[in-house]
């Protein structure tokens, strides 16, 4: 890992991130929890940021399953990257949920790239990359704290100048904390990749506001631990529909 000397302020920020918890959903965060949306629910996510913008839609067509498509556009202003775009398609299957419905395990798999790993993959053909990860949610402190871990792996074909197949281990961990009730949360995460395809680890911290069961708003800041190609400031909104996307009718 390329994390070396961290400034004292950054270390303080990391410790704050470690103690931020709650069952936050993906939005502009790279992490995800184990939950699949209720059967028939559609989700629309819009994010605008310094490094990239995102448009994502998710449909819970079957119980415990989600099907997602996402598009990202990248900006070169104030960032050492090229302008361009990427897409991603993936599915999520909720494998296990505890009796209290506060923790569990899921599996995600797909093709395409996510902005969090832009530093590793560049803006090559997104569909040369195939990936899988395992979101795990662990409730702590009487369900006042929820810890999301998401280990995974990816394989990229025709990678680099030699056009070899390159593999990587991807890691993401996130915690969130609702200090004054269920509507407000402080969230922090760390993520990156190691292996033949390597990225500088990044951190992201932010605030989330959940004014209703149908909407979530978040403001975040993202940067690399040892670089200058972080995502910067982002603002996003996530909207949930009533159940309607069911092949045999929604209950």
C-alpha positions as CSV (number, residue, x, y, z in Angstrom):
1,X,0.0,0.0,0.0
2,X,1.3,3.5,-0.8
3,X,0.2,5.1,2.4
4,X,3.3,6.5,4.0
5,X,3.6,9.6,6.1
6,X,0.2,11.1,7.1
7,X,-0.2,14.6,8.4
8,X,-1.5,14.9,12.0
9,X,-4.7,16.5,10.7
10,X,-5.3,13.6,8.4
11,X,-4.8,11.1,11.2
12,X,-7.4,13.0,13.2
13,X,-9.8,12.9,10.3
14,X,-9.3,9.2,10.0
15,X,-10.1,8.5,13.6
16,X,-13.3,10.6,13.2
17,X,-14.2,8.5,10.2
18,X,-13.7,5.3,12.1
19,X,-16.2,6.3,14.7
20,X,-19.0,7.4,12.2
21,X,-21.7,4.8,11.9
22,X,-25.3,3.8,10.7
23,X,-26.9,1.9,7.8
24,X,-26.1,4.4,5.1
25,X,-26.7,3.3,1.5
26,X,-24.3,3.7,-1.4
27,X,-25.1,7.1,-3.0
28,X,-21.8,8.8,-3.8
29,X,-20.0,6.5,-1.3
30,X,-18.0,3.6,-2.7
31,X,-19.2,1.3,0.1
32,X,-22.6,-0.4,0.2
33,X,-24.5,-2.3,2.9
34,X,-26.1,-5.7,2.7
35,X,-29.6,-4.5,2.1
36,X,-31.5,-4.9,-1.1
37,X,-34.4,-2.5,-1.6
38,X,-37.9,-3.8,-1.0
39,X,-39.3,-5.8,-4.0
40,X,-40.6,-3.4,-6.7
41,X,-38.8,-0.3,-5.5
42,X,-36.8,1.8,-8.0
43,X,-34.0,4.1,-7.0
44,X,-32.7,7.2,-8.8
45,X,-29.3,8.6,-7.7
46,X,-27.8,11.9,-9.0
47,X,-24.4,13.1,-7.9
48,X,-22.4,16.2,-9.0
49,X,-18.8,16.6,-8.0
50,X,-15.4,18.2,-8.7
51,X,-14.0,15.0,-10.2
52,X,-17.1,13.3,-11.7
53,X,-20.8,13.3,-12.0
54,X,-23.0,10.2,-11.7
55,X,-26.4,9.0,-12.8
56,X,-27.5,5.7,-11.4
57,X,-30.8,3.7,-11.5
58,X,-31.6,0.6,-9.5
59,X,-34.6,-1.8,-9.8
60,X,-35.6,-4.4,-7.3
61,X,-37.3,-6.7,-9.8
62,X,-37.2,-9.8,-7.6
63,X,-37.2,-10.2,-3.8
64,X,-33.6,-9.8,-2.4
65,X,-32.2,-8.8,-5.8
66,X,-31.2,-5.4,-7.3
67,X,-30.2,-4.6,-10.8
68,X,-28.2,-1.4,-11.4
69,X,-27.0,0.6,-14.3
70,X,-24.8,3.7,-13.8
71,X,-23.1,6.3,-15.9
72,X,-20.2,8.6,-14.9
73,X,-18.7,11.7,-16.5
74,X,-15.2,13.0,-15.5
75,X,-13.9,16.5,-15.4
76,X,-10.3,17.7,-16.0
77,X,-10.7,21.1,-14.3
78,X,-8.4,21.3,-11.2
79,X,-7.8,17.5,-11.5
80,X,-5.0,15.6,-13.2
81,X,-7.3,13.4,-15.3
82,X,-8.7,13.4,-18.8
83,X,-12.3,14.2,-19.5
84,X,-14.4,11.3,-20.5
85,X,-17.1,8.9,-19.3
86,X,-17.6,5.4,-18.0
87,X,-20.5,3.1,-17.4
88,X,-21.2,0.2,-15.0
89,X,-23.8,-2.6,-14.8
90,X,-24.2,-4.9,-11.8
91,X,-26.5,-7.1,-9.7
92,X,-26.8,-7.5,-6.0
93,X,-28.1,-10.5,-4.1
94,X,-28.9,-10.3,-0.4
95,X,-27.7,-13.6,1.0
96,X,-28.4,-13.2,4.7
97,X,-30.2,-10.9,7.2
98,X,-30.2,-11.2,11.0
99,X,-33.5,-11.4,12.9
100,X,-33.4,-7.8,13.9
101,X,-32.9,-6.7,10.3
102,X,-29.8,-4.7,11.3
103,X,-27.0,-6.7,9.7
104,X,-26.3,-9.2,7.0
105,X,-24.3,-10.3,3.9
106,X,-24.8,-9.7,0.2
107,X,-22.9,-10.4,-3.0
108,X,-22.5,-7.9,-5.9
109,X,-21.0,-8.6,-9.3
110,X,-20.8,-6.6,-12.5
111,X,-18.8,-5.0,-15.3
112,X,-17.6,-1.5,-15.8
113,X,-15.8,1.0,-13.6
114,X,-16.6,3.2,-10.6
115,X,-15.1,6.7,-10.0
116,X,-13.5,5.5,-6.8
117,X,-11.1,3.4,-8.8
118,X,-10.4,5.9,-11.6
119,X,-6.8,6.3,-10.5
120,X,-6.1,2.6,-11.0
121,X,-7.9,1.9,-14.2
122,X,-7.8,5.2,-16.2
123,X,-10.4,5.8,-18.8
124,X,-9.9,2.7,-20.8
125,X,-12.9,0.6,-22.0
126,X,-15.0,0.1,-18.9
127,X,-16.3,-3.3,-20.1
128,X,-12.8,-4.8,-20.0
129,X,-13.2,-4.8,-16.2
130,X,-15.2,-7.4,-14.3
131,X,-15.6,-7.3,-10.6
132,X,-17.2,-8.8,-7.5
133,X,-17.5,-7.8,-3.9
134,X,-19.2,-8.9,-0.7
135,X,-21.0,-6.1,1.4
136,X,-21.1,-7.1,5.1
137,X,-23.0,-5.0,7.7
138,X,-22.2,-5.5,11.4
139,X,-24.4,-3.7,14.0
140,X,-22.6,-2.4,17.1
141,X,-23.4,-0.7,20.3
142,X,-27.0,-1.6,20.5
143,X,-27.6,-0.8,16.8
144,X,-26.4,2.7,17.3
145,X,-23.4,1.9,15.1
146,X,-23.3,0.0,11.8
147,X,-20.1,-1.0,10.2
148,X,-20.0,-1.9,6.5
149,X,-17.1,-3.9,5.0
150,X,-16.8,-4.7,1.3
151,X,-13.9,-6.8,0.3
152,X,-13.8,-7.7,-3.4
153,X,-11.7,-8.5,-6.5
154,X,-11.5,-7.3,-10.1
155,X,-10.1,-8.6,-13.4
156,X,-9.2,-6.2,-16.2
157,X,-8.5,-7.5,-19.7
158,X,-6.1,-5.8,-22.1
159,X,-4.6,-3.7,-19.3
160,X,-1.7,-1.3,-19.9
161,X,0.7,-1.1,-22.8
162,X,1.3,-4.8,-22.9
163,X,-2.4,-5.6,-23.0
164,X,-2.2,-8.2,-20.2
165,X,-5.0,-9.4,-18.0
166,X,-4.5,-7.8,-14.6
167,X,-6.2,-8.7,-11.3
168,X,-6.7,-6.6,-8.1
169,X,-8.0,-6.9,-4.6
170,X,-10.4,-4.1,-3.8
171,X,-11.3,-3.0,-0.3
172,X,-13.9,-0.6,1.1
173,X,-15.0,0.1,4.7
174,X,-17.5,2.6,5.9
175,X,-19.1,3.7,9.2
176,X,-21.9,6.2,9.9
177,X,-23.3,7.7,13.0
178,X,-26.7,9.3,13.7
179,X,-25.9,11.6,16.6
180,X,-29.3,13.5,16.9
181,X,-31.8,11.0,15.4
182,X,-32.5,9.1,12.3
183,X,-32.6,12.0,9.9
184,X,-28.9,13.1,10.1
185,X,-25.8,11.0,9.8
186,X,-22.1,11.6,9.7
187,X,-20.3,9.1,7.4
188,X,-16.7,8.2,6.7
189,X,-15.1,5.5,4.6
190,X,-11.7,4.3,3.2
191,X,-11.3,2.5,-0.1
192,X,-8.8,1.5,-2.7
193,X,-7.2,-1.5,-4.6
194,X,-4.0,-3.6,-4.4
195,X,-2.4,-6.0,-6.9
196,X,-1.5,-5.7,-10.5
197,X,-4.1,-2.9,-10.8
198,X,-3.3,-0.6,-7.9
199,X,-4.8,2.7,-6.8
200,X,-3.8,5.2,-4.1
201,X,-6.1,4.6,-1.1
202,X,-8.7,7.3,-0.7
203,X,-10.9,8.6,2.2
204,X,-14.3,10.2,2.1
205,X,-16.3,11.9,4.8
206,X,-19.6,13.6,4.7
207,X,-23.1,14.5,6.0
208,X,-26.3,12.7,5.1
209,X,-29.8,14.1,5.5
210,X,-32.9,11.8,5.3
211,X,-35.9,14.0,5.3
212,X,-38.3,11.2,4.4
213,X,-38.4,7.5,3.4
214,X,-38.3,8.5,-0.2
215,X,-35.2,10.8,-0.3
216,X,-31.7,11.1,1.0
217,X,-29.3,14.1,0.4
218,X,-25.5,13.9,1.0
219,X,-22.5,16.3,0.9
220,X,-19.1,14.7,0.9
221,X,-15.4,15.4,0.5
222,X,-13.0,12.9,-1.0
223,X,-9.2,12.8,-1.4
224,X,-6.2,10.5,-1.8
225,X,-4.0,9.7,1.2
226,X,-0.8,10.3,-0.8
227,X,-1.8,12.2,-3.9
228,X,-4.0,15.0,-5.4
229,X,-6.5,13.1,-7.6
230,X,-9.3,12.7,-5.1
231,X,-12.9,13.3,-5.9
232,X,-13.1,16.6,-4.0
233,X,-16.5,17.9,-2.9
234,X,-19.7,16.1,-4.1
235,X,-23.4,16.6,-3.5
236,X,-25.9,13.9,-4.3
237,X,-29.6,13.0,-3.9
238,X,-31.1,9.6,-3.8
239,X,-34.8,9.1,-4.5
240,X,-36.9,6.0,-3.8
241,X,-40.1,5.1,-5.6
242,X,-43.1,3.3,-4.1
243,X,-43.1,-0.4,-5.2
244,X,-44.1,-0.8,-8.8
245,X,-41.3,-2.7,-10.7
246,X,-42.6,-6.2,-10.2
247,X,-43.2,-8.7,-12.9
248,X,-46.1,-10.4,-11.2
249,X,-47.5,-7.5,-9.3
250,X,-46.3,-5.8,-6.1
251,X,-47.8,-6.7,-2.8
